[in-house]
Structure formats: structure tokens, C-alpha cells
């Protein structure tokens, strides 16, 4: 057992030996590292997943990505740090100096002096292979892993940016966001819309919106439908014209899209290049033109005169189907088009009666866009008490106590992403698609 004197001498001896110590590393995301302006040898720590490994006689090259950007960060290290476990897909923590890169492919690189493997990856068993471009149909089979592919990670970053852009669009106009409760003491059912709740709030806050999941039990396996999807819904008081509603719809679409193109151009470009070639030009065409307007009656006449054979014969008083919607957009030069004033028998009770006998239409509007068809649906609401006397008591109360002319709309968020990115299947623009007979996660 050491005595106190021996221990003190040992400590003094240790302290007299100069021990090299690294300055604590600043933790950076890959995106922040790539954007760093100060590259004078600052020590940093980056964590992520290996996208590529290249080992030479004296130098080891890695590319790692943490999901914060499409571009990966190049790691340069001495070959002595190489390991058989450093493989595509494994997670690592890398420390070293952030320096200016001599290569034209990137501005900076990380000169590593320490590489720790956090989690191994069996490359043979991993469903995605290095440098292989997998079809979206194949990737869709792995909902728990597909976010690690370039295309899905880009789509999900765009989705996140679009969410922020939508909130930013409504914020300057003093619009109140409404959150719906999820705990109940009475029997309740999943809803396809928060509109009726928004109408309540619009009676106090003038302009309100909500953005969240909605549900539908439609037995559909189409490329356009999900059992759970996200909706942007808005309700505005003192609105007396469909033109006012359409102006907000068009503004939301264009402002959100412009912000996406500005804030995540690399991710959008990847989708336009590999998923939907030609979509960039189509999107620019949508943004630079004013959206068109036609009545439901005009739309039916255009469809009747079309040389195309439709599965569903167009006739006044019948719903417009997807094939009709896409034809109308194409007829209008692939510019989004508002279809207004639908027959009363096709629409819900809360849409405002146009009192235009004998046709008898309501002040409803759908926005049709290229590649998707219906994207927005909205209307003026029936605020006149005597038109609703046979309807719901609570709904009538909103008309009895300080009723005002108002209107609103809903936009399917996933369909919006399909439209701007050119993604054909709605299941590829949501993290975990749930649809008829499928709920993998």
C-alpha cells in the first residue's frame, strides 16, 4: 500500500511531464461544417453515417452525412485510422481540424485525428447499396430505413422547410394557429377536417389556421390517397367573395414554393433531376403565371367537347374525377386553375347557397394543379341562419350570435409536395405512409 509521501511524489512526477492535450472539439452538424467560414484549423466534432469509404496506402477518405444537408462532409485521415468496420452505413464520431479543401468539389474538409465507430453496419444485409440508385418502389418496402437514402432525405428536408414556410405565410397577417385536443371523455371519431372547429375560432380571432394529421376511411390504393395525411386549413371572417379566398390560396402556394426553392435548392434539384425530369420548367411556369378561373359549368362543357375518351362521362351535376381534373389543367396550358360554383347537390351543407336557380350552385372552389388534380378545396360558408335551420344546433349558434360572412379552404400537404417535386406516388412524400391494408409503422 502506498504511503502519502510516495503518492505525492508520483503526482509531482506525472505533472512535470508535458502531456499533449487537445482543445475541446466544437460539435458541428455536417451542414454547418460545410458552411463554415473559419477554416484555420478549428477543432470540431462531427457525428453521422458513412456514405463512402476510400482507403489508399497512406490516406483514408470518408464521406459522412447526418441528414442536415444533401452534401456529405469529406473526412481525410491517416491510413493508420482505417478499420475493417468502417463501412457504408455505419455510424461514426469524427474529431479533428476543419481546414480548407484543396479539391474543387468541396470548400472544406475535416482532417481527422480520431474516428470512433458508434454503430456497425452489415453492408451485405443492409438493403441499400453504395452508389446504387434504387427505384422508389423498392425503397418503399423499408419505411424504417428509407430516410437514409438521398431522395427520401431530400424530400423530408423539403417537407420540413415547407412546414416552416406555411407557418411563416400565415404569421404576418396575425392569423392564429389552432391546435385540436386529443383526449376525450365521450365517444369520438377520427376526422377528415378541422374546419368546423376553425369556424368556431374564426368567430373570435378573424383569421385562423390549423396544420396537422387528418384521416379518411376511403378504400383506395391509388397514388393520390392515404388513410392518414396532413392538411393545411384556414378560415377567415368578413370574407364575402370567392375571389378573396382564391387570392389566399394562390398566395400560399406561391410563397411557400418560392421559399423552398430559396432555402433548399439542392434537395429540390435532386428531385427534379432524378425523380421528375422536366419538373423544374413546369414549376417555373406555374409560378410566373396567374392562376386561371373557370366555373364548374364551363369545365363540364370543355370536357364534353374533348376528343379524349374518359372512363367517367362528364355531365352537369356529376363529380369531376381525377381524369377530368388533369385534362382541364392541360387544356389551360398546365397553369393551375380554380373551378368555382359547383352544384349544391355535390357539396356539404355549410357551403354558401348562390341562389341562382335553376342551376342552384354553391360558392365552392377547387384548385386543380398539374400532375395531381385537386390540391385545394374551399368555399364561402353559409352564414345565414334561416338557410340552416334544419341543421346542427351548435353550428346554428355560430349564426345566431354575431355571425359574419366568412370562408376558408383546405390543402392536402402531401399533394402539394407531389405537385412541386413531380413525385408520382403520394406514399413517397410522407415519412410513414399508411393506407388501406397497410400500417407498417
C-alpha positions as CSV (number, residue, x, y, z in Angstrom):
1,X,0.0,0.0,0.0
2,X,1.4,3.4,-1.0
3,X,2.1,5.9,1.7
4,X,1.2,9.6,1.4
5,X,4.8,10.6,0.5
6,X,5.0,8.1,-2.3
7,X,1.7,9.2,-3.7
8,X,2.7,12.9,-3.6
9,X,6.0,12.2,-5.4
10,X,4.1,10.2,-8.1
11,X,1.7,13.1,-8.7
12,X,4.6,15.6,-8.9
13,X,6.4,13.3,-11.3
14,X,3.3,13.0,-13.5
15,X,2.6,16.7,-13.5
16,X,6.2,17.5,-14.5
17,X,5.8,15.5,-17.8
18,X,4.3,17.6,-20.6
19,X,1.1,15.8,-21.7
20,X,-0.3,16.9,-25.1
21,X,-4.0,17.8,-24.6
22,X,-6.4,18.6,-27.4
23,X,-8.7,21.6,-27.1
24,X,-12.3,20.5,-26.6
25,X,-13.9,20.0,-30.0
26,X,-16.9,22.1,-31.0
27,X,-19.8,19.9,-32.2
28,X,-21.0,20.8,-35.7
29,X,-23.6,19.5,-38.0
30,X,-22.5,18.5,-41.4
31,X,-24.3,21.5,-42.9
32,X,-22.7,23.9,-40.5
33,X,-19.3,22.4,-41.2
34,X,-19.8,22.8,-44.9
35,X,-20.8,26.4,-44.5
36,X,-18.1,27.3,-42.1
37,X,-16.1,30.5,-43.0
38,X,-13.4,30.0,-40.4
39,X,-11.1,27.2,-41.6
40,X,-7.9,28.0,-39.8
41,X,-7.6,24.6,-38.1
42,X,-10.5,24.9,-35.6
43,X,-11.1,21.6,-33.8
44,X,-14.5,20.2,-34.4
45,X,-16.5,17.0,-33.8
46,X,-19.0,15.7,-36.4
47,X,-21.3,12.7,-36.0
48,X,-23.1,10.9,-38.8
49,X,-23.3,7.9,-41.1
50,X,-20.7,6.8,-43.6
51,X,-21.7,7.3,-47.2
52,X,-18.5,6.2,-48.8
53,X,-15.0,4.8,-47.8
54,X,-11.9,5.0,-49.9
55,X,-8.6,3.7,-48.4
56,X,-5.3,4.4,-50.0
57,X,-1.8,3.4,-48.9
58,X,-1.2,6.4,-46.7
59,X,-4.6,8.2,-46.7
60,X,-8.1,7.3,-45.7
61,X,-11.1,9.2,-47.2
62,X,-14.6,9.1,-45.8
63,X,-17.8,10.9,-46.6
64,X,-20.2,11.2,-43.8
65,X,-23.7,12.6,-43.6
66,X,-26.0,13.4,-40.7
67,X,-29.2,14.3,-42.6
68,X,-28.7,18.1,-42.2
69,X,-27.8,18.5,-45.9
70,X,-27.7,16.6,-49.2
71,X,-24.0,17.1,-49.5
72,X,-21.7,15.0,-47.3
73,X,-18.5,16.1,-45.5
74,X,-15.2,14.7,-46.6
75,X,-13.0,13.3,-43.9
76,X,-9.3,12.9,-44.6
77,X,-7.2,10.8,-42.1
78,X,-4.0,8.9,-41.8
79,X,-4.4,5.3,-43.0
80,X,-3.5,4.1,-39.5
81,X,-7.0,5.1,-38.5
82,X,-8.5,2.7,-41.1
83,X,-10.6,-0.2,-39.8
84,X,-12.5,-3.1,-41.5
85,X,-15.5,-1.9,-39.5
86,X,-15.5,1.5,-41.3
87,X,-18.2,0.7,-43.9
88,X,-21.1,2.2,-45.8
89,X,-24.0,2.8,-43.4
90,X,-22.1,2.6,-40.1
91,X,-22.4,5.5,-37.6
92,X,-19.2,7.3,-36.5
93,X,-18.0,10.2,-34.5
94,X,-15.1,12.1,-36.0
95,X,-12.8,14.7,-34.4
96,X,-10.1,16.8,-36.0
97,X,-9.4,20.1,-37.7
98,X,-11.7,21.8,-40.2
99,X,-9.5,23.0,-43.0
100,X,-9.8,24.5,-46.5
101,X,-10.0,21.7,-49.0
102,X,-7.6,21.6,-52.0
103,X,-10.2,19.9,-54.1
104,X,-12.7,21.9,-56.2
105,X,-15.5,19.5,-55.2
106,X,-15.8,21.0,-51.7
107,X,-14.8,24.1,-49.9
108,X,-13.8,22.5,-46.6
109,X,-12.8,19.1,-45.3
110,X,-12.2,17.6,-41.9
111,X,-8.6,16.5,-41.2
112,X,-9.3,13.8,-38.6
113,X,-7.1,12.6,-35.8
114,X,-9.8,10.4,-34.1
115,X,-12.5,8.2,-35.6
116,X,-14.8,6.3,-33.3
117,X,-17.3,3.8,-34.6
118,X,-20.6,4.2,-32.8
119,X,-22.7,1.5,-34.6
120,X,-21.6,-1.1,-37.1
121,X,-23.5,-1.8,-40.3
122,X,-23.5,-5.2,-42.1
123,X,-23.1,-4.0,-45.6
124,X,-24.3,-7.3,-47.2
125,X,-27.5,-7.3,-45.2
126,X,-28.2,-3.6,-45.5
127,X,-30.9,-3.2,-48.1
128,X,-29.4,-0.1,-49.8
129,X,-26.1,-0.4,-51.6
130,X,-23.4,2.2,-52.1
131,X,-23.7,4.2,-55.4
132,X,-26.8,2.3,-56.5
133,X,-29.9,4.3,-57.3
134,X,-32.8,2.3,-56.0
135,X,-36.3,2.7,-57.5
136,X,-38.8,4.4,-55.2
137,X,-41.0,1.2,-55.3
138,X,-38.1,-0.8,-53.9
139,X,-37.2,1.9,-51.3
140,X,-40.9,2.0,-50.1
141,X,-40.5,-1.6,-48.8
142,X,-38.2,-0.3,-46.0
143,X,-40.1,2.5,-44.3
144,X,-37.8,2.3,-41.2
145,X,-34.6,2.8,-43.3
146,X,-35.6,4.7,-46.4
147,X,-35.0,8.1,-44.8
148,X,-31.3,7.3,-45.2
149,X,-31.4,7.4,-49.0
150,X,-30.6,10.6,-50.8
151,X,-34.1,11.0,-52.4
152,X,-36.2,10.4,-49.3
153,X,-33.9,12.5,-47.1
154,X,-34.2,15.4,-49.6
155,X,-38.0,15.0,-49.7
156,X,-38.2,15.0,-45.9
157,X,-36.0,18.1,-45.6
158,X,-38.2,19.8,-48.2
159,X,-41.2,18.7,-46.2
160,X,-39.8,20.3,-43.1
161,X,-39.0,23.5,-44.9
162,X,-42.4,23.6,-46.4
163,X,-44.0,23.3,-42.9
164,X,-42.0,26.3,-41.7
165,X,-42.8,28.3,-44.9
166,X,-46.6,27.7,-44.4
167,X,-46.4,28.9,-40.8
168,X,-44.4,31.9,-42.0
169,X,-47.0,32.7,-44.6
170,X,-49.8,33.0,-42.1
171,X,-47.8,34.7,-39.3
172,X,-47.5,38.3,-40.6
173,X,-51.3,38.5,-41.0
174,X,-51.9,38.0,-37.3
175,X,-53.5,34.6,-38.1
176,X,-54.0,32.4,-35.0
177,X,-52.9,28.8,-35.2
178,X,-55.5,26.4,-33.6
179,X,-54.4,23.0,-32.0
180,X,-57.1,20.4,-31.6
181,X,-57.3,18.3,-28.4
182,X,-56.6,14.6,-28.4
183,X,-58.1,13.3,-25.1
184,X,-61.8,12.7,-24.8
185,X,-64.3,11.6,-22.2
186,X,-67.0,10.9,-24.8
187,X,-67.3,8.8,-27.9
188,X,-65.3,10.4,-30.7
189,X,-64.3,9.7,-34.3
190,X,-61.3,10.5,-36.4
191,X,-62.0,13.5,-38.6
192,X,-61.0,14.3,-42.2
193,X,-61.1,18.0,-41.4
194,X,-60.7,20.6,-38.6
195,X,-62.9,23.1,-40.5
196,X,-65.9,23.1,-38.1
197,X,-63.5,23.8,-35.2
198,X,-61.9,26.6,-37.2
199,X,-65.2,28.2,-37.8
200,X,-65.7,28.4,-34.0
201,X,-62.3,30.1,-33.6
202,X,-62.8,32.4,-36.6
203,X,-65.8,33.9,-34.6
204,X,-63.3,35.4,-32.2
205,X,-59.9,35.7,-33.9
206,X,-61.0,36.7,-37.5
207,X,-58.2,34.6,-39.2
208,X,-57.2,31.2,-38.0
209,X,-55.4,28.1,-39.4
210,X,-54.5,24.6,-38.4
211,X,-51.9,22.2,-39.8
212,X,-52.0,18.6,-38.7
213,X,-52.9,15.0,-39.5
214,X,-56.4,14.0,-40.8
215,X,-57.8,10.6,-41.5
216,X,-60.1,9.1,-44.1
217,X,-61.5,5.5,-44.4
218,X,-61.7,5.5,-48.2
219,X,-60.8,2.1,-49.5
220,X,-58.3,3.3,-52.1
221,X,-55.0,2.0,-53.3
222,X,-54.4,4.9,-55.7
223,X,-51.2,7.0,-56.0
224,X,-53.2,10.0,-54.6
225,X,-54.7,8.7,-51.4
226,X,-53.6,7.8,-47.9
227,X,-55.5,6.8,-44.8
228,X,-53.6,9.4,-42.8
229,X,-52.3,12.6,-44.3
230,X,-51.6,16.2,-43.3
231,X,-53.9,19.2,-44.1
232,X,-53.4,22.9,-44.0
233,X,-56.7,24.5,-43.3
234,X,-57.6,28.2,-42.9
235,X,-60.8,30.1,-42.0
236,X,-61.2,33.8,-42.5
237,X,-64.1,36.0,-41.2
238,X,-65.5,39.0,-43.1
239,X,-64.9,37.3,-46.4
240,X,-67.7,37.9,-48.9
241,X,-66.2,36.9,-52.2
242,X,-64.6,33.7,-53.5
243,X,-62.0,35.9,-55.1
244,X,-60.7,36.7,-51.6
245,X,-60.4,33.0,-50.7
246,X,-58.7,32.2,-54.0
247,X,-56.2,35.1,-53.5
248,X,-55.1,33.5,-50.2
249,X,-54.9,30.0,-51.8
250,X,-52.7,31.2,-54.7
251,X,-50.5,33.3,-52.3
252,X,-50.0,30.3,-50.0
253,X,-48.9,28.1,-52.9
254,X,-46.5,30.6,-54.5
255,X,-45.0,32.0,-51.3
256,X,-44.3,28.5,-49.9
257,X,-42.8,27.3,-53.1
258,X,-40.6,30.3,-53.6
259,X,-39.2,29.9,-50.1
260,X,-38.5,26.2,-50.7
261,X,-36.6,27.0,-53.9
262,X,-34.6,29.6,-52.0
263,X,-33.9,27.6,-48.8
264,X,-33.2,24.1,-50.1
265,X,-32.3,24.3,-53.8
266,X,-30.0,21.2,-53.7
267,X,-32.7,19.0,-52.4
268,X,-35.3,20.3,-54.9
269,X,-32.8,20.0,-57.7
270,X,-32.1,16.3,-56.9
271,X,-35.9,15.5,-57.1
272,X,-36.3,17.4,-60.3
273,X,-33.2,15.7,-61.8
274,X,-33.7,12.1,-60.8
275,X,-37.3,11.7,-59.9
276,X,-39.2,14.0,-62.3
277,X,-37.0,15.4,-65.2
278,X,-38.7,18.5,-66.6
279,X,-40.5,19.4,-63.4
280,X,-38.3,22.5,-62.9
281,X,-39.6,24.1,-66.0
282,X,-43.2,23.1,-65.2
283,X,-42.9,24.6,-61.7
284,X,-41.4,27.8,-63.0
285,X,-44.3,28.0,-65.5
286,X,-46.8,27.7,-62.6
287,X,-45.1,30.4,-60.5
288,X,-44.8,33.0,-63.2
289,X,-48.4,32.8,-64.4
290,X,-51.6,34.0,-62.7
291,X,-53.9,31.0,-61.8
292,X,-56.9,30.8,-64.1
293,X,-60.6,30.7,-63.1
294,X,-63.5,28.8,-64.7
295,X,-66.9,27.9,-63.5
296,X,-68.0,24.3,-63.0
297,X,-70.4,24.7,-65.8
298,X,-67.6,25.9,-68.2
299,X,-65.5,23.0,-67.0
300,X,-68.2,20.4,-67.9
301,X,-68.6,22.0,-71.4
302,X,-64.9,21.8,-72.0
303,X,-64.9,18.1,-71.0
304,X,-67.9,17.3,-73.2
305,X,-66.1,18.8,-76.2
306,X,-62.8,17.0,-75.6
307,X,-61.6,14.4,-78.1
308,X,-60.3,12.3,-75.2
309,X,-62.4,9.3,-74.1
310,X,-63.0,9.4,-70.4
311,X,-63.7,6.5,-68.1
312,X,-66.4,8.6,-66.4
313,X,-68.6,10.5,-68.8
314,X,-68.7,14.2,-67.9
315,X,-72.1,15.7,-67.3
316,X,-73.6,18.6,-65.4
317,X,-74.4,17.5,-61.8
318,X,-71.8,14.8,-61.6
319,X,-68.5,15.0,-59.7
320,X,-65.3,15.8,-61.5
321,X,-62.9,12.8,-61.4
322,X,-59.1,12.9,-61.5
323,X,-59.0,12.2,-65.2
324,X,-61.3,15.3,-65.7
325,X,-59.2,17.5,-63.4
326,X,-55.9,16.6,-65.2
327,X,-57.5,17.3,-68.6
328,X,-58.7,20.7,-67.5
329,X,-55.3,21.7,-66.3
330,X,-53.7,20.5,-69.5
331,X,-56.4,22.4,-71.5
332,X,-55.4,25.5,-69.6
333,X,-51.7,25.2,-70.6
334,X,-50.6,23.4,-67.5
335,X,-51.4,26.5,-65.4
336,X,-53.2,25.9,-62.1
337,X,-56.9,26.6,-62.5
338,X,-59.7,27.4,-60.0
339,X,-63.0,25.7,-60.7
340,X,-65.8,27.6,-58.9
341,X,-69.6,27.4,-58.3
342,X,-70.4,23.7,-58.0
343,X,-73.9,22.2,-57.9
344,X,-75.4,22.3,-54.5
345,X,-76.2,18.6,-54.5
346,X,-72.4,17.8,-54.7
347,X,-71.3,19.8,-51.7
348,X,-71.8,19.8,-47.9
349,X,-74.5,21.8,-46.1
350,X,-72.1,24.5,-44.9
351,X,-71.3,25.9,-48.3
352,X,-73.0,29.2,-49.2
353,X,-76.0,29.0,-51.5
354,X,-75.6,31.1,-54.6
355,X,-79.4,31.4,-55.0
356,X,-79.0,31.0,-58.8
357,X,-82.0,28.9,-59.8
358,X,-82.5,26.8,-61.9
359,X,-78.9,25.6,-61.7
360,X,-78.7,26.1,-57.9
361,X,-75.0,26.2,-57.1
362,X,-72.9,27.0,-54.1
363,X,-69.9,29.3,-53.7
364,X,-67.3,26.4,-53.7
365,X,-63.9,26.4,-55.3
366,X,-61.3,23.7,-56.0
367,X,-57.8,24.4,-57.2
368,X,-56.5,22.0,-59.8
369,X,-52.8,21.7,-60.4
370,X,-50.6,19.8,-63.0
371,X,-49.8,16.2,-62.3
372,X,-52.1,15.9,-59.2
373,X,-55.6,17.3,-59.9
374,X,-57.4,18.8,-56.9
375,X,-55.0,20.3,-54.4
376,X,-57.1,22.9,-52.5
377,X,-60.8,22.8,-51.7
378,X,-62.7,25.7,-50.2
379,X,-65.8,27.8,-50.1
380,X,-67.7,30.7,-48.7
381,X,-69.6,29.4,-45.6
382,X,-73.3,29.7,-45.2
383,X,-73.6,32.3,-42.5
384,X,-77.3,33.0,-42.9
385,X,-79.3,31.4,-40.1
386,X,-82.5,30.8,-42.0
387,X,-80.7,28.7,-44.6
388,X,-79.5,26.3,-41.8
389,X,-82.5,26.0,-39.5
390,X,-82.7,22.3,-40.2
391,X,-79.0,21.6,-39.5
392,X,-76.9,21.2,-36.4
393,X,-77.8,23.2,-33.3
394,X,-74.2,24.2,-32.4
395,X,-73.5,25.2,-35.9
396,X,-76.6,27.4,-35.8
397,X,-75.5,29.0,-32.6
398,X,-72.5,30.4,-34.5
399,X,-75.0,32.1,-36.8
400,X,-77.2,33.4,-34.0
401,X,-74.6,35.2,-32.1
402,X,-72.6,37.7,-34.1
403,X,-72.5,35.9,-37.4
404,X,-70.2,37.3,-40.2
405,X,-69.6,36.4,-43.8
406,X,-66.7,34.0,-43.9
407,X,-64.9,31.4,-46.0
408,X,-61.9,29.1,-45.9
409,X,-60.1,26.2,-47.6
410,X,-58.0,23.1,-47.1
411,X,-54.8,22.0,-48.9
412,X,-53.5,18.4,-48.9
413,X,-49.9,18.9,-47.8
414,X,-48.7,15.6,-49.4
415,X,-50.4,16.5,-52.7
416,X,-48.7,19.9,-52.6
417,X,-45.3,18.2,-52.3
418,X,-46.2,15.9,-55.1
419,X,-47.1,18.9,-57.3
420,X,-43.9,20.9,-56.8
421,X,-41.5,17.9,-56.8
422,X,-43.1,15.8,-59.5
423,X,-43.3,12.7,-57.3
424,X,-45.8,10.4,-58.8
425,X,-46.9,8.4,-55.7
426,X,-48.1,10.1,-52.6
427,X,-46.6,7.4,-50.4
428,X,-43.1,8.8,-51.2
429,X,-43.6,12.2,-49.7
430,X,-44.6,11.2,-46.2
431,X,-42.3,9.6,-43.6
432,X,-44.6,6.6,-42.8
433,X,-47.3,6.0,-45.4
434,X,-50.5,4.4,-44.0
435,X,-53.2,3.3,-46.4
436,X,-55.7,0.5,-46.9
437,X,-54.4,-2.8,-45.6
438,X,-51.0,-1.3,-44.8
439,X,-49.8,0.2,-41.5
440,X,-46.1,-1.0,-41.2
441,X,-45.1,1.6,-38.7
